[in-house]
Each structure stands twice: as C-alpha cells, then as structure tokens.
Amino acid sequence: MTSATLRRPHGVITRGTTGINRLRRSDRWLVHDALVRRTLHASADPLVVDLGYGARPHTTFELADRLTAVRGDRRVVGLEIDPERVVESRNGVSFARGGFELSGLRPVLVRAFNVLRQYPEDAVGPAWARMQSGLAPGGLILDGTCDELGRRCAWVLLDATRPLSLTLAWDPFAVERPSDIAERLPKALIHRNVPGEPVHALLAAADRAWATAAPHGSFGPRVRWRAALELLRAQGLPVQPQRRRIRDNILTVPWNLVAPGSGTN
C-alpha cells in the first residue's frame, strides 16, 4: 500500500449526528466483555480507533475514559473522513482524517458506530474487509448502531476474519419488548428482519420469552429480562449468560445464529 493510498480516506461523509453519552451501553459492554478485555490486556500496543465519531468528539473521549478501566495506557485515535470535523488532540486522545482504511494505523480495537447505517447493504462486506485488513494481530472491530439517545443499540463484534457475535442492548425502562430493537439492527441485518431469516426468528423468540417472563415484571424489567434469558437458554439458544448485575438489558448470541441466509425456517 502506497503512502498516497493511505492519504486517501475510504468511505463517504455521513450526517455526523452525535451526542454526549450516546454510546454508553456499548462502552460498558466493551469494558466488561471477556474477549475484548483479553485482547486489550494481551496487546503490546493497546491502540484503539474510534471511526466516524461525528460532528463532535464527545463519544471518543468517553470511550477513552472508560477503557482506562481495562488498560490505563491505552491510546485512542478518533478518525473522521470529513476534514472539517478533525479537532486538535487533547486529554490524551488524538484525532486524524481517515476512513475504513484506518488511516494506515494498526489498532487492536476499532469502534465504528452509526457509520455503516448510512451505507447500502452491499457496502458492508467490503467495509468490514477493509477494516479487518488494517487490524493489529488479534484485533477486534465493533460495528454498531443506536438511536439518538442511545437507548436502543445493536452491534456486531468481528475479528480479522469473520463476525463473532451480535449484541442487542437497551434501556430496561424505555423499551416495551426486545423486537423494538429491530429498527436499530446493524446494516448487515436491518433488512433481514423478515420471516425466514434467522434474526427475525431470534427476535420473535426473545419476544415470546419476554412475554412468558411477565410474572417477574413486578420485580422490574431487569429481573424480568434475566428470567427471559434463562427461558431462551432452556430452549437451546446459545445466548451469552449474564455473569453480573448490569444496568442494561442485553442479548448476545453467536453470529452464526443470525447470519443472513443461515436460517432453516
């Protein structure tokens, strides 16, 4: 790859909507996820890229602050394809112009939130591949989407070769049922929420478990969702267990459970 290629950001300028604390749910998940923690701990250079931070870098600073709980020596670089959005480095966070080519950096973790949502579905695979090719050995990518207030979120975790998992996360007090997250599915899945596709089957199963767990509702929506997760697990769905009390309702499953075209319905 030539230096001229590295200077040419790969992607298009998006709306750049941003907001303070908008990505708190994904940040909390990153800080506590076992694979992400192992990856950051094992890295000789814990470089993290926040790709497409938008019109204001609030969420980049928040990511940097939260990741100090995992690696105090982490380095965070915010990348924006729009040169007018690139700001001066401060508070230990750097900023530069860049796109899916990651500006030639070799990060161990990339967060690309609300970026691919504004692209066509057929752009997802090439964008993933471009970012994957720029990862440091053992690196990970978080491709996610959320609403304007960060109450409904979904993201895919990838390594250098494949997607690993899908996570849905939502405010327990602001979402009526799990399938309400469908409108914020990542671009790779948002058009697949139709009968016969596995992500549609997952959301339907989550809604049924949520309804069955209604008697637990008197103890609050978090307790009700934990009961719903146990029901899903009892049905044989490989949902990731919750090993601690958390603020958010979260559903994490292996990617092969929801991969487009992999359903048998």
MIVO-406300 format. One record per residue (C-alpha): residue number from 1; residue in one letter; x, y, z. Coordinates in steps of 0.02 Angstrom, whole numbers. Layout:
% residues N
<site resi="NUM" resn="a" px="X" py="Y" pz="Z"/>
...
//
This chain:
% residues 265
<site resi="1" resn="m" px="0" py="0" pz="0"/>
<site resi="2" resn="t" px="75" py="166" pz="-53"/>
<site resi="3" resn="s" px="81" py="324" pz="52"/>
<site resi="4" resn="a" px="-36" py="406" pz="-74"/>
<site resi="5" resn="t" px="-163" py="267" pz="-44"/>
<site resi="6" resn="l" px="-150" py="291" pz="142"/>
<site resi="7" resn="r" px="-186" py="476" pz="124"/>
<site resi="8" resn="r" px="-349" py="442" pz="31"/>
<site resi="9" resn="p" px="-487" py="402" pz="157"/>
<site resi="10" resn="h" px="-601" py="260" pz="105"/>
<site resi="11" resn="g" px="-785" py="299" pz="130"/>
<site resi="12" resn="v" px="-909" py="441" pz="116"/>
<site resi="13" resn="i" px="-955" py="584" pz="231"/>
<site resi="14" resn="t" px="-1108" py="544" pz="336"/>
<site resi="15" resn="r" px="-1226" py="653" pz="436"/>
<site resi="16" resn="g" px="-1114" py="652" pz="589"/>
<site resi="17" resn="t" px="-1252" py="654" pz="721"/>
<site resi="18" resn="t" px="-1175" py="635" pz="893"/>
<site resi="19" resn="g" px="-1223" py="661" pz="1073"/>
<site resi="20" resn="i" px="-1149" py="655" pz="1247"/>
<site resi="21" resn="n" px="-1158" py="481" pz="1324"/>
<site resi="22" resn="r" px="-1245" py="411" pz="1170"/>
<site resi="23" resn="l" px="-1133" py="257" pz="1162"/>
<site resi="24" resn="r" px="-1129" py="217" pz="1348"/>
<site resi="25" resn="r" px="-1208" py="45" pz="1327"/>
<site resi="26" resn="s" px="-1082" py="-17" pz="1201"/>
<site resi="27" resn="d" px="-940" py="60" pz="1303"/>
<site resi="28" resn="r" px="-999" py="-32" pz="1459"/>
<site resi="29" resn="w" px="-1007" py="-193" pz="1360"/>
<site resi="30" resn="l" px="-831" py="-168" pz="1291"/>
<site resi="31" resn="v" px="-759" py="-138" pz="1465"/>
<site resi="32" resn="h" px="-835" py="-299" pz="1533"/>
<site resi="33" resn="d" px="-831" py="-419" pz="1384"/>
<site resi="34" resn="a" px="-706" py="-558" pz="1418"/>
<site resi="35" resn="l" px="-636" py="-567" pz="1240"/>
<site resi="36" resn="v" px="-614" py="-380" pz="1225"/>
<site resi="37" resn="r" px="-528" py="-373" pz="1394"/>
<site resi="38" resn="r" px="-410" py="-516" pz="1348"/>
<site resi="39" resn="t" px="-371" py="-434" pz="1182"/>
<site resi="40" resn="l" px="-328" py="-267" pz="1260"/>
<site resi="41" resn="h" px="-227" py="-346" pz="1401"/>
<site resi="42" resn="a" px="-126" py="-452" pz="1279"/>
<site resi="43" resn="s" px="-84" py="-309" pz="1162"/>
<site resi="44" resn="a" px="91" py="-238" pz="1165"/>
<site resi="45" resn="d" px="19" py="-76" pz="1095"/>
<site resi="46" resn="p" px="-163" py="-51" pz="1152"/>
<site resi="47" resn="l" px="-209" py="66" pz="1009"/>
<site resi="48" resn="v" px="-396" py="96" pz="991"/>
<site resi="49" resn="v" px="-478" py="185" pz="843"/>
<site resi="50" resn="d" px="-647" py="270" pz="855"/>
<site resi="51" resn="l" px="-700" py="278" pz="674"/>
<site resi="52" resn="g" px="-827" py="408" pz="621"/>
<site resi="53" resn="y" px="-853" py="499" pz="785"/>
<site resi="54" resn="g" px="-961" py="630" pz="701"/>
<site resi="55" resn="a" px="-979" py="817" pz="716"/>
<site resi="56" resn="r" px="-916" py="821" pz="896"/>
<site resi="57" resn="p" px="-790" py="704" pz="980"/>
<site resi="58" resn="h" px="-886" py="681" pz="1143"/>
<site resi="59" resn="t" px="-904" py="493" pz="1124"/>
<site resi="60" resn="t" px="-720" py="471" pz="1081"/>
<site resi="61" resn="f" px="-668" py="550" pz="1246"/>
<site resi="62" resn="e" px="-797" py="444" pz="1337"/>
<site resi="63" resn="l" px="-728" py="286" pz="1257"/>
<site resi="64" resn="a" px="-551" py="334" pz="1308"/>
<site resi="65" resn="d" px="-605" py="367" pz="1487"/>
<site resi="66" resn="r" px="-700" py="203" pz="1504"/>
<site resi="67" resn="l" px="-561" py="97" pz="1429"/>
<site resi="68" resn="t" px="-439" py="156" pz="1561"/>
<site resi="69" resn="a" px="-525" py="30" pz="1675"/>
<site resi="70" resn="v" px="-454" py="-106" pz="1562"/>
<site resi="71" resn="r" px="-287" py="-30" pz="1506"/>
<site resi="72" resn="g" px="-228" py="129" pz="1586"/>
<site resi="73" resn="d" px="-100" py="150" pz="1446"/>
<site resi="74" resn="r" px="-225" py="133" pz="1303"/>
<site resi="75" resn="r" px="-202" py="250" pz="1155"/>
<site resi="76" resn="v" px="-359" py="315" pz="1071"/>
<site resi="77" resn="v" px="-367" py="397" pz="899"/>
<site resi="78" resn="g" px="-528" py="469" pz="829"/>
<site resi="79" resn="l" px="-542" py="461" pz="640"/>
<site resi="80" resn="e" px="-661" py="564" pz="532"/>
<site resi="81" resn="i" px="-671" py="566" pz="343"/>
<site resi="82" resn="d" px="-731" py="746" pz="344"/>
<site resi="83" resn="p" px="-576" py="855" pz="371"/>
<site resi="84" resn="e" px="-681" py="994" pz="448"/>
<site resi="85" resn="r" px="-726" py="878" pz="592"/>
<site resi="86" resn="v" px="-547" py="837" pz="638"/>
<site resi="87" resn="v" px="-505" py="927" pz="801"/>
<site resi="88" resn="e" px="-346" py="957" pz="899"/>
<site resi="89" resn="s" px="-278" py="820" pz="1010"/>
<site resi="90" resn="r" px="-318" py="840" pz="1194"/>
<site resi="91" resn="n" px="-344" py="742" pz="1354"/>
<site resi="92" resn="g" px="-231" py="605" pz="1289"/>
<site resi="93" resn="v" px="-339" py="574" pz="1134"/>
<site resi="94" resn="s" px="-278" py="607" pz="956"/>
<site resi="95" resn="f" px="-382" py="646" pz="801"/>
<site resi="96" resn="a" px="-346" py="625" pz="616"/>
<site resi="97" resn="r" px="-429" py="609" pz="448"/>
<site resi="98" resn="g" px="-470" py="432" pz="397"/>
<site resi="99" resn="g" px="-599" py="306" pz="340"/>
<site resi="100" resn="f" px="-612" py="117" pz="328"/>
<site resi="101" resn="e" px="-427" py="107" pz="286"/>
<site resi="102" resn="l" px="-399" py="166" pz="466"/>
<site resi="103" resn="s" px="-275" py="297" pz="407"/>
<site resi="104" resn="g" px="-139" py="166" pz="399"/>
<site resi="105" resn="l" px="-147" py="133" pz="586"/>
<site resi="106" resn="r" px="-141" py="-43" pz="659"/>
<site resi="107" resn="p" px="-265" py="-39" pz="803"/>
<site resi="108" resn="v" px="-307" py="-184" pz="917"/>
<site resi="109" resn="l" px="-486" py="-120" pz="933"/>
<site resi="110" resn="v" px="-596" py="-20" pz="814"/>
<site resi="111" resn="r" px="-764" py="54" pz="859"/>
<site resi="112" resn="a" px="-867" py="104" pz="707"/>
<site resi="113" resn="f" px="-1035" py="160" pz="773"/>
<site resi="114" resn="n" px="-1176" py="233" pz="666"/>
<site resi="115" resn="v" px="-1061" py="235" pz="515"/>
<site resi="116" resn="l" px="-1119" py="93" pz="402"/>
<site resi="117" resn="r" px="-1302" py="128" pz="441"/>
<site resi="118" resn="q" px="-1297" py="264" pz="309"/>
<site resi="119" resn="y" px="-1221" py="149" pz="177"/>
<site resi="120" resn="p" px="-1308" py="24" pz="62"/>
<site resi="121" resn="e" px="-1312" py="-156" pz="124"/>
<site resi="122" resn="d" px="-1192" py="-216" pz="-10"/>
<site resi="123" resn="a" px="-1059" py="-98" pz="56"/>
<site resi="124" resn="v" px="-1048" py="-187" pz="223"/>
<site resi="125" resn="g" px="-939" py="-334" pz="169"/>
<site resi="126" resn="p" px="-807" py="-228" pz="82"/>
<site resi="127" resn="a" px="-803" py="-103" pz="227"/>
<site resi="128" resn="w" px="-781" py="-244" pz="353"/>
<site resi="129" resn="a" px="-643" py="-320" pz="248"/>
<site resi="130" resn="r" px="-553" py="-154" pz="232"/>
<site resi="131" resn="m" px="-554" py="-127" pz="420"/>
<site resi="132" resn="q" px="-507" py="-307" pz="456"/>
<site resi="133" resn="s" px="-355" py="-294" pz="344"/>
<site resi="134" resn="g" px="-292" py="-148" pz="450"/>
<site resi="135" resn="l" px="-307" py="-231" pz="620"/>
<site resi="136" resn="a" px="-159" py="-274" pz="728"/>
<site resi="137" resn="p" px="-139" py="-462" pz="759"/>
<site resi="138" resn="g" px="-283" py="-523" pz="865"/>
<site resi="139" resn="g" px="-379" py="-361" pz="840"/>
<site resi="140" resn="l" px="-567" py="-335" pz="852"/>
<site resi="141" resn="i" px="-698" py="-223" pz="771"/>
<site resi="142" resn="l" px="-863" py="-163" pz="843"/>
<site resi="143" resn="d" px="-986" py="-112" pz="706"/>
<site resi="144" resn="g" px="-1143" py="-43" pz="787"/>
<site resi="145" resn="t" px="-1297" py="66" pz="776"/>
<site resi="146" resn="c" px="-1401" py="156" pz="907"/>
<site resi="147" resn="d" px="-1541" py="283" pz="919"/>
<site resi="148" resn="e" px="-1510" py="466" pz="954"/>
<site resi="149" resn="l" px="-1514" py="447" pz="1144"/>
<site resi="150" resn="g" px="-1426" py="280" pz="1150"/>
<site resi="151" resn="r" px="-1575" py="188" pz="1224"/>
<site resi="152" resn="r" px="-1582" py="56" pz="1087"/>
<site resi="153" resn="c" px="-1420" py="-16" pz="1023"/>
<site resi="154" resn="a" px="-1355" py="-162" pz="922"/>
<site resi="155" resn="w" px="-1181" py="-210" pz="867"/>
<site resi="156" resn="v" px="-1078" py="-345" pz="784"/>
<site resi="157" resn="l" px="-908" py="-397" pz="853"/>
<site resi="158" resn="l" px="-783" py="-454" pz="721"/>
<site resi="159" resn="d" px="-606" py="-517" pz="721"/>
<site resi="160" resn="a" px="-487" py="-510" pz="572"/>
<site resi="161" resn="t" px="-576" py="-649" pz="478"/>
<site resi="162" resn="r" px="-760" py="-656" pz="524"/>
<site resi="163" resn="p" px="-904" py="-588" pz="627"/>
<site resi="164" resn="l" px="-909" py="-666" pz="800"/>
<site resi="165" resn="s" px="-1068" py="-610" pz="886"/>
<site resi="166" resn="l" px="-1221" py="-498" pz="884"/>
<site resi="167" resn="t" px="-1271" py="-399" pz="1037"/>
<site resi="168" resn="l" px="-1434" py="-307" pz="1069"/>
<site resi="169" resn="a" px="-1436" py="-186" pz="1216"/>
<site resi="170" resn="w" px="-1573" py="-72" pz="1278"/>
<site resi="171" resn="d" px="-1634" py="37" pz="1419"/>
<site resi="172" resn="p" px="-1741" py="-79" pz="1528"/>
<site resi="173" resn="f" px="-1864" py="62" pz="1564"/>
<site resi="174" resn="a" px="-1882" py="133" pz="1388"/>
<site resi="175" resn="v" px="-1914" py="-19" pz="1278"/>
<site resi="176" resn="e" px="-2077" py="-117" pz="1278"/>
<site resi="177" resn="r" px="-2012" py="-280" pz="1204"/>
<site resi="178" resn="p" px="-1848" py="-347" pz="1131"/>
<site resi="179" resn="s" px="-1903" py="-339" pz="950"/>
<site resi="180" resn="d" px="-1916" py="-150" pz="965"/>
<site resi="181" resn="i" px="-1727" py="-152" pz="939"/>
<site resi="182" resn="a" px="-1755" py="-210" pz="759"/>
<site resi="183" resn="e" px="-1755" py="-32" pz="695"/>
<site resi="184" resn="r" px="-1576" py="-14" pz="757"/>
<site resi="185" resn="l" px="-1503" py="-176" pz="693"/>
<site resi="186" resn="p" px="-1333" py="-155" pz="608"/>
<site resi="187" resn="k" px="-1338" py="-128" pz="421"/>
<site resi="188" resn="a" px="-1289" py="-310" pz="389"/>
<site resi="189" resn="l" px="-1453" py="-366" pz="470"/>
<site resi="190" resn="i" px="-1579" py="-225" pz="469"/>
<site resi="191" resn="h" px="-1654" py="-276" pz="301"/>
<site resi="192" resn="r" px="-1657" py="-459" pz="355"/>
<site resi="193" resn="n" px="-1788" py="-444" pz="490"/>
<site resi="194" resn="v" px="-1917" py="-539" pz="388"/>
<site resi="195" resn="p" px="-1994" py="-712" pz="409"/>
<site resi="196" resn="g" px="-1874" py="-849" pz="358"/>
<site resi="197" resn="e" px="-1718" py="-753" pz="412"/>
<site resi="198" resn="p" px="-1631" py="-806" pz="573"/>
<site resi="199" resn="v" px="-1626" py="-632" pz="651"/>
<site resi="200" resn="h" px="-1815" py="-622" pz="635"/>
<site resi="201" resn="a" px="-1829" py="-791" pz="721"/>
<site resi="202" resn="l" px="-1715" py="-732" pz="862"/>
<site resi="203" resn="l" px="-1817" py="-575" pz="893"/>
<site resi="204" resn="a" px="-1979" py="-675" pz="891"/>
<site resi="205" resn="a" px="-1907" py="-798" pz="1017"/>
<site resi="206" resn="a" px="-1848" py="-655" pz="1128"/>
<site resi="207" resn="d" px="-2022" py="-578" pz="1124"/>
<site resi="208" resn="r" px="-2103" py="-744" pz="1171"/>
<site resi="209" resn="a" px="-1982" py="-768" pz="1316"/>
<site resi="210" resn="w" px="-2012" py="-589" pz="1373"/>
<site resi="211" resn="a" px="-2199" py="-618" pz="1372"/>
<site resi="212" resn="t" px="-2182" py="-782" pz="1466"/>
<site resi="213" resn="a" px="-2074" py="-696" pz="1597"/>
<site resi="214" resn="a" px="-2209" py="-565" pz="1630"/>
<site resi="215" resn="p" px="-2242" py="-627" pz="1808"/>
<site resi="216" resn="h" px="-2066" py="-568" pz="1852"/>
<site resi="217" resn="g" px="-2112" py="-392" pz="1797"/>
<site resi="218" resn="s" px="-2163" py="-342" pz="1973"/>
<site resi="219" resn="f" px="-1977" py="-351" pz="2018"/>
<site resi="220" resn="g" px="-1930" py="-235" pz="1875"/>
<site resi="221" resn="p" px="-1882" py="-254" pz="1691"/>
<site resi="222" resn="r" px="-1703" py="-309" pz="1728"/>
<site resi="223" resn="v" px="-1761" py="-457" pz="1832"/>
<site resi="224" resn="r" px="-1892" py="-498" pz="1701"/>
<site resi="225" resn="w" px="-1760" py="-498" pz="1564"/>
<site resi="226" resn="r" px="-1644" py="-612" pz="1664"/>
<site resi="227" resn="a" px="-1789" py="-734" pz="1678"/>
<site resi="228" resn="a" px="-1821" py="-718" pz="1491"/>
<site resi="229" resn="l" px="-1637" py="-756" pz="1455"/>
<site resi="230" resn="e" px="-1650" py="-914" pz="1559"/>
<site resi="231" resn="l" px="-1801" py="-966" pz="1458"/>
<site resi="232" resn="l" px="-1707" py="-939" pz="1295"/>
<site resi="233" resn="r" px="-1561" py="-1039" pz="1360"/>
<site resi="234" resn="a" px="-1677" py="-1180" pz="1414"/>
<site resi="235" resn="q" px="-1745" py="-1183" pz="1236"/>
<site resi="236" resn="g" px="-1569" py="-1219" pz="1173"/>
<site resi="237" resn="l" px="-1525" py="-1046" pz="1108"/>
<site resi="238" resn="p" px="-1339" py="-1008" pz="1137"/>
<site resi="239" resn="v" px="-1367" py="-842" pz="1224"/>
<site resi="240" resn="q" px="-1220" py="-772" pz="1321"/>
<site resi="241" resn="p" px="-1254" py="-781" pz="1509"/>
<site resi="242" resn="q" px="-1252" py="-626" pz="1617"/>
<site resi="243" resn="r" px="-1117" py="-652" pz="1747"/>
<site resi="244" resn="r" px="-1150" py="-494" pz="1844"/>
<site resi="245" resn="r" px="-1289" py="-372" pz="1881"/>
<site resi="246" resn="i" px="-1292" py="-241" pz="1744"/>
<site resi="247" resn="r" px="-1390" py="-83" pz="1706"/>
<site resi="248" resn="d" px="-1442" py="-134" pz="1531"/>
<site resi="249" resn="n" px="-1547" py="-272" pz="1457"/>
<site resi="250" resn="i" px="-1426" py="-366" pz="1344"/>
<site resi="251" resn="l" px="-1442" py="-510" pz="1223"/>
<site resi="252" resn="t" px="-1281" py="-578" pz="1146"/>
<site resi="253" resn="v" px="-1280" py="-727" pz="1028"/>
<site resi="254" resn="p" px="-1151" py="-805" pz="910"/>
<site resi="255" resn="w" px="-1153" py="-730" pz="737"/>
<site resi="256" resn="n" px="-1188" py="-897" pz="654"/>
<site resi="257" resn="l" px="-1358" py="-896" pz="739"/>
<site resi="258" resn="v" px="-1413" py="-739" pz="647"/>
<site resi="259" resn="a" px="-1303" py="-735" pz="491"/>
<site resi="260" resn="p" px="-1407" py="-687" pz="338"/>
<site resi="261" resn="g" px="-1468" py="-838" pz="241"/>
<site resi="262" resn="s" px="-1421" py="-963" pz="376"/>
<site resi="263" resn="g" px="-1599" py="-993" pz="439"/>
<site resi="264" resn="t" px="-1695" py="-1153" pz="415"/>
<site resi="265" resn="n" px="-1870" py="-1082" pz="435"/>
//
